[in-house]
C-alpha cells in the first residue's frame, strides 16, 4: 500500500499510523489514576468483607432478574389447560429462595467495587464523554483488566452493576476507610466539623406554567405507547388541544415584556392556563382510571406485567403531581399567598429535588447534603435529608453517625450559626463533648462568655475555614456540586461515591507524607 503524500511532504511515508502494535510488555505509567487504584486495592485487602458485600448486592440483583425470567415460561405453560383430575398450581418465584446457577460469566464483585470507586473519582457517570474517553484510552485500566483475564466491561454494564449496589454497601466502604485511617494513625477523630452545601440536581429550573405543560405532555406521550404493553392507548384529543393552548400561554408568560401592566397580564394568562389545566386533569384522571382497571385484568408474561405496572404507576404519579401544581399555582399567582416549599412540585424529572437557598449564593433546584470533616481532612459522615432541611435538625444525627463510625467521641465540635439551638448544645454536652463551638451571633448567645473568649473556643472557630476548603475541593475536584442521578436514594449514592474517592486521595497524601518522613529519617 503506497502512502499518499501532499506536495509539501508534510506527512511521513507511513502506510497507516493506527495499525496494532505488537508489545511483549506493556508498562503501566506512574500516574494519579494508578496510585488511586493501588490505594483502593489496599483498602480491599485490609477489609475483604467489602467484596462479599458487593457480591451479596449483585446476587440480589441477579436473583430479581432470574425470578422474572423463570416466571415468563411458567406463564406460557399455564396457558395450556391441564389434564383432567391433574391439579397444577404454581406461585410466582421468590427471589430470596432462588439459587444462581452457572450461566454467562458475571463481572467479578472486585471489578464492580473498583468501578464504583472509579465513578466517584471521575466525578461523572461511565456514559459521560470524559469518563468514556478515559476508560477507553487509559493504559492503566487496560493493564488492570488484562491482568484479571477479561476485557473492559461496557459502559452500560458497569452502570447497571454499580447502580445495583445499595447505599448500605457504600456506607460500609466509608466505615472501612475510617477503620484504616485509625489503624494507620492518620487521624484520631478528636474534632468534628460539619457544614451543608447546595448540590444542583439533574433538572431544569421550574415554572408552574412549564411544569404543567411538561407533565401533561408526558402523560399523553407515555399513554400513546401503552398498546406495546397490551394496554389501551391513552389518547384524548380534548386534552391535547388544551395542552397546545397551554404551551402557547406558557411562552407568552415567559416572554412577556416588562411593562407597567405586566403583573396584571401575567395573572390573566395564568387564569386562562389554570382553566384549561383543570379540564386537562379531569380528562387525564378518567383516562388513567380506565388504564388502571385494564391493568388489573391484564394477563401477560410477568416481566411485561411488571413493566406495565411501573409505567401505569408513573402515569398515576404524573396526574397526581399535575393537580398538585394546579393547586400551588392558583394559591401563589391568583390568591397571592405563599406555598410551603415542601408542598411544591419543583421538577418533572426528579420528584425529590428541592429549592435550595443557602446564604447569599444563587439558589438551585437540587439537594442539600450535610458533610462532617475530621481534623485532618477526612469525610467522616454524609447525610442527605429531603428538601431544604434546616441545619439545626441535622447536627445530632450527624454526630451520632460519626461516633458510630469512628468509635470516638469528638472532644471538639465546630459548626456555623445555622446549627445553633439550645437543644443541640445540651445534647452534645450530655454526650461529653468538651468544646461546642457555634460560630456566629446565635452561637455566641448560647455560649458562656468565659468559654467564648477562651483559647480552645477561638481555635475551634478557626477550624471553620477547613470545612469550607473541603467543600471547595469536593466540588472542584470530584464534581460534588452536581448530581446526574435522580431521586433521593440515587443522589445520596452518587454523592457517597464522590466522598469515598476523595477519602482515597486523602489517604494517598497521608501515605506519601509518611513515606517521605521515613526516607528523611533513614537519610
N, C-alpha and C positions, 0 to 999 in steps of 0.2 A: 504494500500500500504506500503510495507516494504522498508525501506531505504537501499541502497546498500552502505556498508562501506568497506574501504580498511583495510588491515591487520594492518596498523599503526593507524587506528581510527582517521584520520586527519579531517574527516567531522563529524559534529554533526548529530544526528539521526532525521533530519527534512525530512518530506515526499517530499516537493518541495518548495524551498525558494522564488518562484516568483508568488505564487497564490495571488489573490486580497486580500487586507487587508481592512476590513470594518472600516471606520473612521466616527465618528459623526461630528467632526470639523477638518478641515484642515487649519492650520495656515500658513500664508504667512511669510517666513523668511525675516528678515530685511537685504536686500541686495542692491547692487548698482542698479540692474535692477528695484527693487520695487520703490526706490527713483526716478529713472528716469521716470517711468510710472506715479508716483504721480505728478511730475513737468509738464509732458505733459498734464495731466488731468487739472491741474491748468490753464495752457495756454488755453485749450479748454473752460474751464468755464469762463475765462476772455474775450475770443473772440469767442462766439458761432457761429459767421458767418463762421468760418472755416469749420464747419461741413456742412453748407449749400453749400459752395464752392465745397467740396468733393462730396456732393450729386449731384450737377449740373454736375460735370465731369462724375460721374457714370451713370447719366441719359443719357448724350450724348453718352456714350459708349454703354449703353443698347439699345438706340434707333437705333444706327447704326446696331447692330446685329439684331434687330427686323425687320428693313427695309428689310434686306436680307431674313429673314425667311418668310416675307409676299410676297416678290417678287417671291419666288420659286413656291408656289402653284398657284399664278397668271399666271406664265409662263405655268404651266401644264394645267390650264384651257384654255389658249389661243390656245393650240394645237388642241382643238376641234372646228370645224368651227361653227359659229353662225347660227341661223335660218335665212331664207330669210327675207329681209326688217327689220332685227334687228341689229341696229348699236351698236356695242360693242367695245368701245375703252378704253384703260386704260394706265396710265403712271406709271413709277416706283415710289415707295413710297418715300416721302421726310422725312428723319429722323427728321427734325425740326418740322414737323406737326404731328408726331405720339405721342400717349399718352401711357405710360406704364401702363398696367392693372395689376391686381393681378395674379401672377404666382408663381413660386417657390420662397420661401423666399430669399431675396438678403442679402448678407453680409452688415450689417449696415455701414453707412458712418463713424461713430465714430470709428468702428473697423478698417476700411481701413486707417483712419488718424493715428491711433495708429500703424498700421503695417508699414506705411511709415516712421514714426519716429524710429521704431524698426529696419528697414532695414539700416537706417543710423547709428544706434547705434551698430549693429553687424558689420558694415563695409563690408558686403558681401550680396549677394542675398539669398533669402529664400531657394534656392536649393543647396547652398553651404553646405558642410558637417558640418562645425562647427555651422552654423546658424540652420540647420535642427536638429542637436542634442540638441542644446539649447532650441529650441521651443518645442520639444517633451518631454524633461526631466525636464523642468522648472516648479516647483510647482507654482511659481508666475503667469506664464501665464495660467496654468491650472485653478487656482482660478479666475483669471481675466475673462476668457471665461465662466466659470461655473456661475459666478455672472451675466453674460449677458444672461444666459439661452441658451447657444449654445456651440457646440463643436468647437475645434480649426480648422479653415479652413485649407485645404490642401495647400501645398507649391505652387502648380501651380495656385490655385485660388487666393492666396494672390499676387503672382507675376503679374497675369493678371490685377487685380484690381488696384494695386499700379501703374503699368505701364500706366493704363488708365488715371491717374491724369495728368493734364497739369503742365508745369513749372510755369505758371502764379499762380496756386494754391500754389506751393511750395514757390514762392516768396512772396505770401501773408502771408504764415506762418512766413517767416522771418520778414515781416513787423510787425506781431503781437508780435513776440518775442521782437523786438526793442521797441514797444509801452509799453510792460510790464516792460522792463528794465528801461525805463524812469519813469514809474509810481512808481516803487519801489525805485527809486533814486540810482540805482547801477552804473550809468554812465551818464555823461552829454554830451557825444559825442563831446567834445570840441577839441579832437585830432583825426586825421585820419592818419593811417599808411597803406601804400599799397606796395605790392610786388607780383611778379609772381613766379610760380614754375612749374616744369615739372611733368606731370602725364603720366604714362605708359598706353597705350591702350591695348585692348584685341586683339592683333595681333602679328604675328611673325616678326622678323627682315627681311626686304625685300632685295632681289637682283633682278635685272632686269630679269635675266635668269629664276629664280624660279617663279617670278611673271607671266611671260609669260606662262610658263608651267601650273601653277595653274589656271590661267584664262581660258586657252584653255580646260583643263580637266574638269573644272566646266561647261563650256558651253555644252560639249559633254555629261556629266553625267546628267545634268538637261534636255537637249534636248531629251535624250533617254526615259525619263519618260513622255513626253508630251502626248502620247496616253491616259493616265489616265484622261486627261482633254479634250479629244476628239479633239486633235490637232495632226497633222502628226509628227512622230518622227524625230528628228534632228539627223540623223546618217550618217556619212560620213567616209568611210574607209580611204580616202586620208588624211583627217585632222588627223585621229587617228594615221596613220603611221608616219606622220610628227612629231606629239607630242611625240611619243615614241623615235624618234631620238633626239628631243629637250630635253627630260628628260635625255638622256644619255649625251648630251653635257653639260647640267646643272651640272650633277655630276662631269664631268671632269673639269669644270671651278671651282667648289667648292673645289675639292680635288687636284688641280694642285700643284705639288711640287714647292718649292722656288728655282728656278734655274735662271741663267742669261737670259735664253730665255723665262722666264715665261710671261712677258708682251706681247711679240710677239705671243706666242702660245695662250694666252688668247684672244687676238684680233682676231686671225684666228678662234677660236672656236665661238666667238660671231658673226663673219660674217656669218659662216655656220648656226648658230642658227637663225639669223635675216632673212637669205634667206628662211629658212623653215617657220619662223613665218609669213612672208608676204603672203606666199601661204596658210597658215592656215587661216589667216584673210580673204583672198578672198573667200575661201570656206565657212567659218562660216558666213560671211556677207550675202552672197547669200542665205544661208540656213535660216537665221533669217528673211530675207526679205520675204521669202515664208511663214514662220510661221506667221509673222505679217499679211500677206494677208489672211491667213486662219483664223486668229483671228477675222478679220473684218467681215467674213461671218459666224462666229460661232453662233449657236442658241441653247444654252443650258440654264439650270437653272441659274438665275442671280448670286447666290452665287458661283457657279462653274465658271461662266464667269468672276466674279471679281477675283477669284483665278488665272484663266488662264491669265488675263490681268497683274496681278502682276508678274507672272512667266516670261511672254514674255518681260515685261519691264526690268526685271533683266538680261535676255539674251542680250537684246539690250545694256544695260549699260556695261555688261562684254565685248561685242565685241567692243564697243567704247573705253573702257579702254585698250583693247588689242592693238589697233592701236596706242593709246597714248603712251603705254610703248615701242612699237617698235620705235616710233619717238624719245623718250627721250634716249633710249638705243643707237640708232645709233649716236645721237649727242654726247653723253657722252663718248662712247667707241671708235667708229670709227673716228669721227671728232675731238674728244678730246676737246670739248667745254663744258662750264658749262651750266647746265639746271636750270632755276629758280625753286626754291623749290615749288612754287605754281602750277607749271605745271607738277609736277611729280605725278605718281601713286605709293603710298608707301605701300598700303595694299590691299589685296584681300578681306578681310572680313570687313574692315572699311574704306570706301572711304573718310571720313572726317579727318582721322588721319594724322598728320603732323610730320615732322622731327624736334624735339625739342632739340636744343643745347643751354644750359644755363650755362654760366660761364665755370668753369673747371670741371663741372660734366659730367658724362657719358651720351652721347646723348640717347634719347629714341624716339620711334615711338608712338606718342600719342597726348596729348593736353597740352596747356599752360594756365591754369586758372589764373585770376587776383583776389587777395583777398584784402579786406580792413578790418583793425582791429581797434577797438576803443582803448581808453587809458587804459581801464581796461580789455581788452582781448576778447571782443565780436566780432564775424564776422558781419560786417555791410553791406558787399557787396561782390558779387561773379559774375564775368563776365567770359565768355568762348568764346574768339574770335576764328575765324577759323585759323588753321595753327599756325605757329610760328610768331604771330603778334608782332611788335615792342612795347616795353613797353611805349614809349613816346606817342603813339597814344591812350593809354588806361587810362591815368590819368584823363583827363577832363570828359570822360563818367562815370568813377567810382565816381568821386567827385559829379557829378550831381545825380547819383543814391543814394549815401549815404545821401546827403542833402534831397532828396525827401523822403527817408525812415525815417530819424531821425527828420526831420523838424528843423535841427540845422545846421548852417554854421560853420564848424570847424575853430577855431582860429589858429590851428597848423596842417600843412600837412607835413609829413616826408616820403621821398621816397629815393631810391638809384639813382645812376648815369644814369641808363637806362631810367629814365623818364625826363632827362634834356633836355629842349628846351626853347628858349626864348618865344615862343608862349604859352607854358604851364604856365610859370611864369607870363606873362601878363594877361592871362585868370584868374588865381587864384587871382591875385591882384584885378582884376575887380570884383571878387566875394567876396571881403572884407576879404580875408584870411590874418591874421596878420603875421604869420611866415610860410614861404615856404622854407623848408629845403630839399635840394637835396644833399645828401652825395656823395662826390667824386670830381674828378678834374673838370669835366664839370659843376657840380653844383656850385663849388666854383667860377668858372669863371663867372657864371651868377649872383652871389650874391655879393652885396656891401660888401666891406672889413669890414666896421664897423658892419654890420649885422652878417657876418660870425663869428666874434670874440665875439659877444655878448653872454650873459649867456642864453638868450632864444633860440638862434640857437644851442648852444652847448647842451642844454638839449634835443632839438628836434633831434639832430643827435644821442644822446644816446638812443633814443627810437627805433632806427633801430633794435637793438637786439631783441626787443619784438616781432616784426613781424616774425623774423626768428624762435623764440620759438613757435609761433603759427603754422608755417608750420611743425615743428618737431612733435608737439603734434597731429596735424591732421593726419599726415602720420603714426605715431606710434600707436595712439590710435583708429583711425577711418578708417584706410586703405585708406587714401586720395591719396596716391601715385599711385593708380592703379584703373582703371575702368573696370568693367566686361561688361557693355553695350556698344553697338557700335553706332556710329553716333553722330553728334554734339549735337543734341537736347537731346538724351538719356543720353549721357555722362554728359551734364550740369545738368540734373535732378538727376543723381546719386551723383554728387559732392554736389549739393544743399542739398540732404538728409543728407549727412555726416556733412556738415556745420551746419545744423539745429540741429542734435544730439549733436554736440559739444557745441552749444549755450545753449542747455538744461542743459548739465553737468556744464557749466559755471554758469548758473543761480542757480543751486543747491549749488555750492560753495558759492556764494554770500548770498543765503538764510541761509545756515548754519553759515556763519560768522555773519549775523545779529542776529540769534538765540543765538549764543554764547555771543555776546555783550549784548543782553538783559538779559541773565542769569547772566552775570557778574555784570550788573547794579543792578539787583534785589538782588544779594547776598551782 
